[in-house]
Amino acid sequence: MSAVALPRVSTSTNLIYNPPHRPCMDIRKIAIIFVIGALFAILAFSTIDAVVTDPRETYCNEQNYMYYAEKPLIAQADTCKPIQPTAEEQEHCVDNNGYFYYEYDANGCATSYRCSCSDGYPAAQARYELITFLLYSLFATIGVALGVFLPKQKNPLHEWIGTGFMLGGFVCLFIGTAKYFEEMDKIIRPIVILVELALIVYLAYKKLGDLKEETKKRK
């Protein structure tokens, strides 16, 4: 009986592990995004600071007060009648970032005192915070709009630039909300935060969806 030739099986196996391809993170892209975002936020801050005057510069500047003192300075303690703010007046003035200064007569005695920021300062400060909030919101809208509607099909670089503008818009939104948060009504606060959170989540999903579509097209 003739032997049947069996196929020769090699005992040596050369297994080469090929890990799945993972796209390398482009450092240049991250740098461009963060630089554009930071510069856009700085542009918003410098522009708002240039066009809107802080009330503290007009109500609380050095020309409105000569010194701060819990007790007035007097020339002759024996002849002058003591005069000084009450505890409530001092607390109110400090809360408004104010400073007390005194009026003196010919003998050097204090006759009256006034808080430098008390006359119209709270209303002016509230108006200033509202205007800055609206301007920061405007810059945030511009940044987000550039990030969403910048055409990426014409130039792949637009995706990086648009993401940078969107990041800068988010920073402006955060700064504006933080500055005006104390002035908001308690009922308005959660509504504003909820709207901003919903906007960010929506844009995040939209951005990820666009990236998945671009990846499928490339494949």
Helices and strands as residue ranges (DSSP letters): H 27-51, H 55-59, H 87-95, E 100-104, E 110-115, H 121-149, H 157-180, G 181-183, H 188-218
